[in-house]
Amino acid sequence: MNDLFAQLQHLAELGMAGLMAGLLVFFRIGAMAALLPVFGEQVVPARLRLAAAVALTLIVTPAVADRLPVIPDSLALLPKILNESAIGLALGLMLRLFVLALQMAATQMAQAASLSQMIGGMGPEPQPAIGQLMTFAGLALAAKSGLAAHVAAMTVHSYDVMPAGQLPLVSDLSAWGLQRIAAAFSLGFSLAAPFVIVSLLYNLALGLVNRAMPQLAVTLIGAPALTFGMLVLLALALPALLALWQAALTGFLSAPFAVPG
């Protein structure tokens, strides 16, 4: 009987240790999942977000079990939960920057094409029609390319750079964040560059025509032609632009803490 009680006590201790480890991983993944592309979109129901966070927790926990600290009691768990949540929010924000870069590029493209009317979007701020199109296409492409598996691998790798239960140095975190924000702006401007350049050249040519023939209603002719030309350019260039965006996202997921080139 004593042996049975000893085994049950041992199993209970193992179960409690596993529960504590799972909770630590869940709070990192749960905070990250709130901002993840695809899983963290406002159109995704909260139950699906929770289910995705739990599924990722079950995948990641066995892989990082040896890197998790031992929690002596529930009081020692609270500060580690706060640290893990902060790390998860930082990781999720860096991934959310890729969606913001896509929306930023789409806004510039819509402005260049004179199609920047606001019609409401997936995020808290309304987006142009081109923004909706590019955001949906980019998220669908990311989901199809195995985003969940890449996120799980990135989370496992994050425990090597950001150990569990330890808050990263503010200086390191801010430097990393500034690098990723700069990279997101660079990506957004790079995606929109062909449209901005074409719009600039077209408007310069339109200005020269207007100077040469003031009696011609350049605006009535030029604006519809510009919109049509931009839509044709969008149809031709969108696959290449989305491929470039996906390559940047995949590169970050494979090396999230590398310095952007």
N, C-alpha and C positions, 0 to 999 in steps of 0.2 A: 504493500500500500504506500509505503514511504517512497519507493522508487517511482510509483505512478504519479504521486504529487510532485516529485522532483522533476519528472519529465514534463508535466503540465506547466509547472512554473517556468521551466526552460523555454517551452513553446510560447508561453505568454510574453516572456522577455524578448524572444525573437520577433514575435508579432508586434510588440510595442516599438522595438527598434526599427522594424520595417515600416511601420506607420509613420514614425518620426521622419525617416528618410524620405518617404513618399510625400509627406507634407512639405518638406523643404524644397523638393524638386517641383512640386505642384505650384508653390507660390512664385517660383521663378518663371515657370512656363505659363501660369495663369496670367501674370502681369504682362508677359510678352505677347500672349495670344490676344489680349485686348487691342493691340496695335498691329498685329500681323496683317500683311496683305492676304486677301481672300477670307481668312478666318475672322479677322477683326473688322470687316466692313459692317456698316450700320444696317444694311439690308439682311444680314445673317442673323437669325434668331439667337437669343441669349442661350437657349438650351443647346443649340448646335455648337456654339463657342465653348460652352462648358464641357460638352462631350469631346470636342477636339482637344481641349486642354488635358482632360483626364486620360485620353488615349495616348497623347504625347508623353504624359507623366509615366504611364505604364511602360512605354518604350524606353525612355531615357533612364529611369531609376536603376534598373539592373546594371546599366553600363557605367554609372557613376557612383555606385554604392560604396566602393572603396575610397572615394574621394570626399565623402560626406562626413561632417564632424559628428562625434558622439554627443547626444543631447542627454544630460543627466536628469533633467526634470522639465516640467512644462514651463516654468518661469524662465529657464534659459532659452526656450524656443522662441519667445516673442522677439527679442532683438535680431535673431538670425532670420526670422520671417521678414522683418522690415528690410534687412539687407538684401535678402533674396528678391523681394518685390522690387526694390530699387534697381537691382541688376537686370531683372526681367523687363522693366519699363525702358531701361536704356537700350537693351537689345531690340525690343519691339519698335522703339522710335527710330533706330537706325534702319530697320527694314521698312517702316512706314515712309521714310524719306524717298524711297524708290517710287512709291505711288504718287507722292507729292511732286516728284520730278516729272512724272508722266503728265500729271494735270497741269503743271507749270508750262511744259512744252505745248500742250494742247491749247492752253489759253493764248500763248503767243501766236500759234498757228491760226487760231480762230480770229485773232485781231488782225493778222496779216491778210486774211481772206475776207475781212468784213463780215464775219459770221460770229461775232462775239456776244450775241444776245444771250442773256442769262435765262435758263429754263429750269433751273433746279437740278441738283445732283445727288450723288451717293453720300457725299461728305456733308459736314456742317455748313459749308459755303456752296452756293450754286455754281454750276459749271456750264461752259458752253456745250453745244451739241457735239462738237468734235472731242471735247474732253470726256463726255460720256462714252463715246465710241472707243476712244483709245484706252480709257480706264477699264472698261469691260473686256476689251480684247487683250490687254496686258495681263489682267488678273486671270482670264481663262487660259492664256498661254502659260502663266506661272503655275497654275494648278495642274495643267496637263503635263508639265515637265517634271512633276514630282516634288512640289514645294514642301509637302509635309515631311518627306524623307530628308530633304536638305536641311529643313529647320531642326529636325531631331539631331542630325549629325552636327550642326552648328552649336546646338545647345550642349551636347556632350563636350565639344571642343572648348566651349566657354568656361567650363570648370577648370581647365588648365590655366587660363589667363585670369579668371575671376573666381577664386576658390569659394566654395560654399560657406556662408556665414560671415564672410569678410567683405566689408564695403570697400570698393576700389578707391584709390587716392583721387581726390577731386581734380587735381592737376592733370592726371592721366586721363580721367574720364572726360574732362572738358576739352583736352587736346584731341582726343579721339572723336568726340562729337563735332568739333569744328572741322576736322578733316572730312568727316562724312557729309556734313552740311555743304561744304565747299564742293565736294564731289557730286552731290545731288544737283546743285545749281549748274555745275558744268555739264552734267548729263542732260538736264532740261534744256539748256541753251543749245547744246549740240544737236538734240533731236529737232529743235525748231529752226535751226540755222538755215536749211534750204528754203524754207517758206519765207523767212525774214529777208533773205538775200533776194529772192525772186520778187517779192513785194516791193523792196526798195528799188530795184532796177526798173520794174514796171512803172512805178510812180515817177521815177526820174524821166523815163521815156514819155510818159503821159504829160509831164510838165513841159517838156520840149515841144511836144505836139501842140499843146495849148498856147505856147508862145508863138509858134509858127502860124497857127490858125486860130485866132481868138474867137472867131465867129462859130467855131465848131463846139457843140455841147459835149465836151470831153467827159464830164462827170457821168452823164447819162449813158455814154457808151463804155467808158472805162471801168466803172464799178461792176456791172454784170460780167464783163469779160474777165476781170480780176478774180471774182468769186468762182466762175466756171473753171478758170485755169488752175486755181488753188485746189478745187475739188478733184480735178484730174490728177494733179501732182500728188494729192493725198492718196488717191487710189493706187497710184504707181509706187509711192515711196513708203506707205504704211507697213507693208511686210518687212522691209529692211529696217525701218525704225524700231519696230517691235522686237526684231531679232537682236538689234544693238542693245535695247533696253534689257532683254532677257539675259544677254551675255553679261551685262554689268551686274544684274541681280545674282546670277549664278556665281560670278566671280567673288562677290561679297560673301555669299553663303559658304563658299569653299575656303575663304580666307578673310573672316570678318574683322580681324584685328591688324591686317596688313595696311601699310600706308598707301593710300590711293595714288596711282601713277598719273 
